[in-house]
Amino acid sequence: MVRQLRVGYVLFIAGFLLTGCVDHTELNELGITTATGIDGHKGDWINTYQIIIPSAMTTGSGGSSTGASQSAVHTFTAHGKTLREAVTKSSLEYPRKLYFAQNNVIVIGKKAAEQGIEEVIDIYLRNLDSRETVKVFIANGEARDFLKKLVPPEKLPGQALERISGKNRQFGSIYPTVTMHELISKISSDSGTAGVPEISLEGSEPEKLDSVDVFKETSAKGKLKLSGLSIFQKDKRVGFLNEKESIGVSWLNNQIKNTTISYVDGNATAAFLIRKAKVKITPIKDLNHYSLKVDVKATGDLLSASSQREMKNMQSIDQLQEQAAETIKLQIKEGWRALQQKNIDLIGIGNKIHRKYPKDWKKIKETWPRELANMDIQINVKMKLARPGLFEKSSNELLK
């Protein structure tokens, strides 16, 4: 009898639990956020949310099945003295509870980044509903303007921006993909610096990206693109690197993968696909001065060559490899020169010195930017062409 009572009690509790909990939220009561924008400054924040419209996701491109006009996202802004207050105030104008589990992108306006993002970092460290794996971008303007833009052919602009960043990292290596966790780790390190991809609006009519009609055009006159690298010193944006400078920093950070480099010398041109690259950076101590040794081992393919030189002998292959190596050196020097001019250690040399010479680091820590500006660099590149191509002659020679 006692055993039967125990079994009945267990079944009763299990049945009660399976019926659900009191504090549950139905899916149709959630505002699924795919991207967040942050503008303003301490004491006056403006949050922008890009919310998915599920009914538009199952219809035609950019909208309804009639090819008309419902966007797959809706954006709105909320103000607050703190970032959390802005989230709370969203309930005054939006009928659904904001749900951030699918939020993959955070865009921070340039002015907000220059004022400081300490509060942004704090909210991601303290709140369970804020994901540290979210991708971070800096808007060359106001973040709220960027979150209103559609990015054909993708229906979800936030997801499109994340994919653009991923493809660049996979096939271009010009700009890094930076998560909130990585940003926090870098600005809290010895060097205290980080590089975050910057996005810009380009073209003659970027305002047309606000309308779903852009999906009806074969080529939009405006576009959203990765345009540079914002430099952070601690929690503030302090500078900017252009495309050439950024790819040099990518080499120094050992982040190059499947990128194409071009060599031009007079009438001779060549293009190489770097498939693998390994970069080792070693700080060298000479009395009280430091220099930097950079060793690069790269493997790639020859994509094109316009010179009339035949490519069937080892001497020609060696010359092509030297061309590629020289191009890599020039790219690295471009990035290094920019870092020295700005006194910014984006490649973690200070961290390496701290680990290798901990006593010395205590002495030079306060004057580290000046020490960085005076460092010499020695670059050694070993380039190997795994596949020089199917043709033994250049296209110029074949067309004669």
N, C-alpha and C positions, 0 to 999 in steps of 0.2 A: 504493500500500500504506500509506504514511504517513498519507495523507488518510483512509483507511478506519479506521485505528487511532484517529485523532483523533475522528472521528464516533462510533465505538463507545464511546470514553472519556466523551464528553459525554453520550451516552444513558444510560450506566451511572450517572453522577453524578445526572442528572435523575431516573432511576428510584428511586435511593436516597432522594433528597429527598422525592419524592412519597409514599413509604411512611410518612411521618410522622417525628416527632422522638422522642428518648428521653424528654425531660422534658415529656410531654404529659399532659393531664388530661381524662378523659372527662366528658361533661356530667352523667352520673348520679353523678359523684363530687363535684360542686360543691354548696355550700349558697348558693343565689342570694339575696343580701341585698337587701331592698327598703327597709329603714329601720334606722337605728341610734340607740340612746339612750345618753346618757352621764350618769352620776351620780358622786358622790364628790368627791374633791379630790386635790391633788398628793400622791403617795405611796400613795394608796388609791382606785383607780378601779374603777367598776362599769360595764361595757359590756353593753348589751342589744341583741340582734340579732333582727330580724324576717325569717324565712326563708320563701321561697315553697315550697309543696308542689305541684309540678306536676300530680300526679294529681288534685288537688281543683279545679284550674282548668278542667277540661273537663266538670265535673259540674254539678249543679243549684246554686241559689242558696246560697252559704255552705257547701256541703258536697257530700254524695254525691247520686247521681241519685235516691235514695229520699227525698230531702228531709231526710235525717237529719243527720249530725253530724260531718263532717270539715271543719275550718277550712282555708282556703286558705293560711294561714301558721302557722308555729310560732315561738315566741319562747323565748329562753333567755339567761341572763346569765353573765358571766365576770368574775372579779376579777383585778386585777393592780396592782403598784406603779406601773407606767406603762401608758399606753394600748396600746402595742405588746405588752407582756407579757400584757395581758388578751386580745388577739387570739390570741396564741400558746397561752394556756391553754385557749382554746375547744376545742382538739384533745383535751383530756382528757375532754370530755363530749359532743362533737358529732362524728358519724362522717364528716362531709364537710368539705372545705376551703371556707372562707368566700370567697365571690366577690362583690366590691363594685362591679362595673361597672354593675349595675342599681340601686345604692343611690342613691335620689333625695332622701332626707330624713334629716336628723339632728336629733334632739330632745335638748336639753340641759336637765337638771333645774335648777330655780330656784336651789337651794343651790349646785350646782356652778358656775352662772353667776356667782353672787355671790362665790364663792371666787376665780374667775378661770379663763379658758379659754385661757391662753397655750399649754399643752401640746396642746390640741385643735387650735389654729391651726398649731402646729409640725408636727403629724403630717400635716396636709393639705398643707403646703408641701413636705414632704420625701419623701412616698411616692407612687409612681406609681399604686398601686391605689386611692388616695383622690381622689375627684373634687372639684375646686373649684367645680363647678356645682351641687353638692348644695344643696338648700333647707334653711335653718336655722330652727328654731323653739325657743322656750323653753317648757318645761312648767311650769305653775303647780302644782308638786309634784315628784314623782320621775318621771324620764323612763321608767323601766322599767314603771311603772304605766300610762302612756299607750300604750306599744307593745303592750300586751296587749288593748287595746280594739278592737273591730270597728266599722266605720263603714258601715252599710247605705246604699245597696244595693251598694257596692263590695266586692269580695272581698279586695282588698289594702289594708289600712288606711293604709300609708305612701303608696301611690298616691292614695288618697282625700284625704289631708291635702294633698298637692301640688296636687290638682285644686281643692280648696276655696280654697286660696291663690290659684290662677290665676284662678278665677271672681271672687273678690273684687277682684283687681287689674283684671280686665276690665270688671266691671259695677258695682263699689261704690267702689273706690279708698280704702277706709277704712284698710287696712293695706298696707304694701308687701310685695312678695315679695323676700326677701333670700337671695342665694346666699353660700356661704362666701367666694368671691372678693370679692364686694361688701362683705361684713362686714370682711374683712381690709383692703381698700382704705380704708374709711371710718375705722376705728379707728387706722390708721397715718397719716392725713392731719393737717393742722394743727389741726383742731377735735378730732380724736381721739374722735369720738362716732359712734354708730350706733343705729338703732332696729330691733329684731327682733320679728316677730310672736309673741305669746304665746298658748298654747292652754290651755283649761280644760275640766274635766268638769262638766257641769251636769245638773240633773234630779234626780228623787227616787231613782232606782235605777241609777246609772251602773255598778255592779258587774255588771249583767246584760249589759253590752257585752263581757264576757269570754267569753261563751258563744255558740256558733253558733246557738243557739235564738233569738237576737235577729232573725234573718232571717225567722222565722215570724210575727213581730208586725207589725201594720200601722203602729204608732207606738211607737217605743222611748221608755221613760220617762227614759232618760238619753241624753246626747249629748256629743260632743266638738266644740268650736267655737273659732274665733278670738275672743279676748276682750280683747285689749289689745296694747300695744306696750312691750316691755322696752327700757329705755335702757341703752346701754353707754358707759362712759367708759374708753377703752383696752380692756383685756381683761376688765373686771368689769362686771356688771350693777349699776347704781346707782339705778335708778328705774323708773317705770311711767307710761304715758299711757293714759287711758281712750278709749273710742270717739270721743267728741266732740273731745277734744284731738288725737287721732291724725289725724282727717280735716282738722283745721286745719293740721297739719304736712304732710299730703299736698298741700294747696293750696300751701303755701310751698315745697314741693319740686317743684312743677310735675308732679305725678303723678296729677292728676284726669282720669278718662276714664269716660264713660257712667255717671255717678253721679246719684242723685236727691236733690234738696234740697227741703225743705218750708218754707213761710212761714205763720206763724200770727199773727194780730193780731185779738183779740176773736172775732167770729163769722166773720171772713174767713179762709179758708185757701186755699192754692194749692200745687201740687207741680210742680216743673220737672225735666226731664231734661237734665243738662249733657252735651252730646255732644262738644264740643271746648273746651279751655281752655288758655290760654298765660299763664304767670305769669313776670314778670321782677322780680328782686330786685336793688336797687342800694343799696350802702352809701354814705351821704353824709357827707363830712367837714366839720365845722364847728369850726374851731380845733382843740382837742384832744378834741372829742366827736364821736361818730358817731350817725347816725340811719339808719333803714331806709325806703326807698321801695319799695312793692310795687305793681306795675301788673298788673292782671288783665284779660284779654280772653276772654270766654266766649260760647259759642253753644249754644242749647238749645231744647227744645220745652216747651210748656205741657201738662202731663199732666192736671191737674184744677184747677178753681177753683170755690169755693162762694159767692163774693160775688154780689150781684144786679146788678152792673155789667155792661152790655152790652159786648161785645168786638169791635165792628165798626168802631170808630174808632181813630185813631192815639193819641189821648189815653189810652185804656184800655190799649193795648199798652205805651205808655211807662210807665204806672203798674205794670203787671205786671213789666216789666223792672227797674224800680226796686226792687220787692219782692225779686226774685231777687238783685239786686246787694247789697241790704242783708243778705240771708241769708248770702251768700258772705262779706261783711265780718265778720259775727258769727262765722262758723266760723273764719276766719283769726285773729281776735282771741283766740278760745278757745285755739287752738294756740299762738299767740305768748305769751300770758299764762302758759301752763304751762311753756314753755321758759325764760322769764325767772325764774319762781319757782324752778325747779330748776337754774338757771345752766347749762343744757345747750344746746350749739349743734348741733342736729340738722339744720339747714338749710344748713350750710356758709358762714355769713357770714364766719367767720375766714379761710377759704380765699379768699373774694372780696377781702377787705381785703389779704391777703398778696399777691395778684396785682396789685391796683390801687395799693396803698401799701406796697411791701416794706420800706421804711425804718421806717415807722410801726409795722408789725407786730412788728418786733424789740423795740420799746419796750413794746407793750401785750400781748405774747404771754403773759407770766407772770400778768398781771392780767386776762386776757381774760374769764373768767366774770363778774367784777364790772362790766366795761365792757358786756357783753351785757345784764346786769340793768338797766342805766341807759339803754339805747337807747330812743329814741322810734320809733314806727312810723307811717307814712302809707300808707293803703291806698286805691287808686283802682281801681274796678271798672267795666268797660264790658260790659254784658250785652245780648245780642241774641237775641230770640225768633224763630227761623227759621220755626217753625210754631206759631201760637197755638192751633190746633185747628180742627175742622170746624164747631163750633157757634159762633154769634155771641153767644149768651146763655149765662149760667151755668145749671147744673142747677136751682137754686132758682127761677130765673125761668121755666124751661120747665115746672116742675111746678105753677105757679100756675093 
